[in-house]
Amino acid sequence: MTEYHDLVLLFIPLTLFGVSGPLALGGVSLSIAVPVGATIAIGIMAHALFVRARRDHPTPSIPPERATSPAAPAPADD
Protein backbone atom coordinates (compact mmCIF):
# COMPACT_ATOMS: atom_id res chain seq x y z
CA MET A 1 0.00 0.00 0.00
CA THR A 2 1.35 3.40 -0.93
CA GLU A 3 1.69 5.81 1.98
CA TYR A 4 2.13 9.55 2.10
CA HIS A 5 5.92 9.49 2.37
CA ASP A 6 6.19 7.10 -0.59
CA LEU A 7 4.21 9.58 -2.67
CA VAL A 8 6.49 12.39 -1.53
CA LEU A 9 9.48 10.46 -2.89
CA LEU A 10 7.63 10.18 -6.19
CA PHE A 11 6.64 13.84 -6.30
CA ILE A 12 10.16 15.23 -5.74
CA PRO A 13 11.51 14.44 -9.23
CA LEU A 14 8.09 14.86 -10.84
CA THR A 15 7.81 18.35 -9.44
CA LEU A 16 11.37 19.27 -10.32
CA PHE A 17 11.09 18.17 -13.94
CA GLY A 18 7.36 18.78 -14.30
CA VAL A 19 7.69 22.44 -13.35
CA SER A 20 11.17 23.23 -14.69
CA GLY A 21 10.64 21.58 -18.07
CA PRO A 22 7.48 23.38 -19.13
CA LEU A 23 8.83 26.69 -17.81
CA ALA A 24 12.05 26.26 -19.79
CA LEU A 25 10.15 25.20 -22.89
CA GLY A 26 7.75 28.10 -22.42
CA GLY A 27 10.55 30.63 -22.77
CA VAL A 28 11.66 31.16 -19.17
CA SER A 29 15.41 31.04 -18.71
CA LEU A 30 16.71 27.67 -17.48
CA SER A 31 18.56 29.42 -14.66
CA ILE A 32 15.17 30.68 -13.44
CA ALA A 33 13.07 27.58 -14.21
CA VAL A 34 15.23 25.11 -12.26
CA PRO A 35 15.24 27.10 -8.98
CA VAL A 36 11.46 27.55 -9.25
CA GLY A 37 10.97 23.78 -9.65
CA ALA A 38 13.49 23.08 -6.88
CA THR A 39 11.73 25.49 -4.52
CA ILE A 40 8.45 23.66 -4.98
CA ALA A 41 10.19 20.29 -4.48
CA ILE A 42 11.82 21.60 -1.28
CA GLY A 43 8.42 22.76 -0.07
CA ILE A 44 7.03 19.25 -0.56
CA MET A 45 9.98 17.76 1.33
CA ALA A 46 9.61 20.26 4.16
CA HIS A 47 5.92 19.43 4.45
CA ALA A 48 6.75 15.73 4.70
CA LEU A 49 9.46 16.32 7.30
CA PHE A 50 7.90 18.92 9.55
CA VAL A 51 4.13 18.96 9.03
CA ARG A 52 3.40 15.27 8.48
CA ALA A 53 6.40 13.70 10.15
CA ARG A 54 6.43 9.93 10.35
CA ARG A 55 5.85 8.63 13.86
CA ASP A 56 6.68 5.00 14.46
CA HIS A 57 5.46 4.75 18.03
CA PRO A 58 3.34 7.15 20.05
CA THR A 59 5.12 8.72 22.98
CA PRO A 60 3.82 7.15 26.19
CA SER A 61 2.64 9.62 28.74
CA ILE A 62 3.67 9.04 32.34
CA PRO A 63 0.97 9.80 34.89
CA PRO A 64 2.05 12.55 37.31
CA GLU A 65 1.78 10.27 40.34
CA ARG A 66 4.19 7.78 38.72
CA ALA A 67 6.74 10.33 37.56
CA THR A 68 9.72 10.76 39.82
CA SER A 69 12.14 13.61 39.63
CA PRO A 70 15.86 12.96 40.08
CA ALA A 71 15.98 15.36 43.05
CA ALA A 72 13.30 13.49 45.03
CA PRO A 73 14.38 10.14 46.49
CA ALA A 74 12.19 7.13 45.89
CA PRO A 75 10.14 5.93 48.89
CA ALA A 76 11.89 3.22 50.87
CA ASP A 77 10.23 -0.16 51.37
CA ASP A 78 10.26 -1.06 55.12
C-alpha positions in Angstrom: 0.0 0.0 0.0 1.3 3.4 -0.9 1.7 5.8 2.0 2.1 9.6 2.1 5.9 9.5 2.4 6.2 7.1 -0.6 4.2 9.6 -2.7 6.5 12.4 -1.5 9.5 10.5 -2.9 7.6 10.2 -6.2 6.6 13.8 -6.3 10.2 15.2 -5.7 11.5 14.4 -9.2 8.1 14.9 -10.8 7.8 18.4 -9.4 11.4 19.3 -10.3 11.1 18.2 -13.9 7.4 18.8 -14.3 7.7 22.4 -13.4 11.2 23.2 -14.7 10.6 21.6 -18.1 7.5 23.4 -19.1 8.8 26.7 -17.8 12.0 26.3 -19.8 10.1 25.2 -22.9 7.8 28.1 -22.4 10.5 30.6 -22.8 11.7 31.2 -19.2 15.4 31.0 -18.7 16.7 27.7 -17.5 18.6 29.4 -14.7 15.2 30.7 -13.4 13.1 27.6 -14.2 15.2 25.1 -12.3 15.2 27.1 -9.0 11.5 27.5 -9.2 11.0 23.8 -9.6 13.5 23.1 -6.9 11.7 25.5 -4.5 8.4 23.7 -5.0 10.2 20.3 -4.5 11.8 21.6 -1.3 8.4 22.8 -0.1 7.0 19.3 -0.6 10.0 17.8 1.3 9.6 20.3 4.2 5.9 19.4 4.5 6.7 15.7 4.7 9.5 16.3 7.3 7.9 18.9 9.6 4.1 19.0 9.0 3.4 15.3 8.5 6.4 13.7 10.1 6.4 9.9 10.4 5.8 8.6 13.9 6.7 5.0 14.5 5.5 4.8 18.0 3.3 7.1 20.1 5.1 8.7 23.0 3.8 7.2 26.2 2.6 9.6 28.7 3.7 9.0 32.3 1.0 9.8 34.9 2.1 12.5 37.3 1.8 10.3 40.3 4.2 7.8 38.7 6.7 10.3 37.6 9.7 10.8 39.8 12.1 13.6 39.6 15.9 13.0 40.1 16.0 15.4 43.1 13.3 13.5 45.0 14.4 10.1 46.5 12.2 7.1 45.9 10.1 5.9 48.9 11.9 3.2 50.9 10.2 -0.2 51.4 10.3 -1.1 55.1 
